[in-house]
Amino acid sequence: MSIHTQKPQNAADGTIPLGRQREHRPRLGLALGAGAARGWSHIGVILELASQGIVPDIIAGTSIGAVVGGCAAAGRLEALESFARGLTKKRVFSLMDFSLSGIGLLGGGRLKTRLDQELVGRRIEHLPTVFGAVATEVSTGHEIWLSKGDLVQAIRASYALPGIFEPVAIGGRWLFDGALVNPVPVTVCRALGAEMVIAVNLIGDPAFRGTVISDHGILNKTPLDPEPDAAPEPERKTRFLNGMRGNLHRHFGRRQDGAPGIANAMIDAFNITQGRISRSRLAGDPPDVMINARLGAVGLFDFHRADELIAIGREAARRAMPDIRDNITLMPLGEDSL
């Protein structure tokens, strides 16, 4: 914080006397985790914290956490909330532009256009709130922290889910979703100067907890009949695209036999991995306060359920408020906070 005052009289052991009124709080960091559509609950968390007079000095986000965190850091959370609440299933599908590049199902151009409408020309280092986004380098698997440069590009790189979105080139590196390496970026908040970190974990449901099911009915299963081969068509590229646009539910939902669609299968597998990575990372560098939203009944592609998700986020933050206030009160004051 930029305001400096005279240091309070400390006790002999260097701690602040219990009876002394705390004049400053620690620099507060907010780590917003990955979780696809469930990330709309981040909006509710931030709104509830603000209603309680708690505004982060630093925000770090991964994937959808970077989308919400970047908009919040730029002072555009209200616009994002309005956009999210206005989404229907039809509008969600209208934002999906199929790609024939072979490196991603979606090109991401339509989503970029919507982000540009609110954030065009914004550079991360000039935002009113310190911000960092997490991405993964394609060739090396290195964790990349994006804390300078074009905000929209950083956000796009952070949510570029492999196989779904095309990777994004920044600084000579091809980047995709940061959830592969750091799903809940507590470490980024601390590196950017946070003295206390509140983390929001969206992948904490029992469905993603590890277990082993041995020999689960394998011998009793009968194979599905193979689908007939498609006959070649003169205009198969155009017909292919039209067919995909007209049957998006097959890719982003479930088939008639109950099996997941292509995109759902990919993101479910991705999130199982993400859940295990997040538990490992958080065990090594736990936040001061963890907010776990109850999101088990919300699908990872349910972007049209923003009203419900924002309410869930607010309730999760409300439940965590006693813990947050206790930590703010007990956190030792750093040199810059006095």
Disulfide bonds with the S-S distance in Angstrom:
none
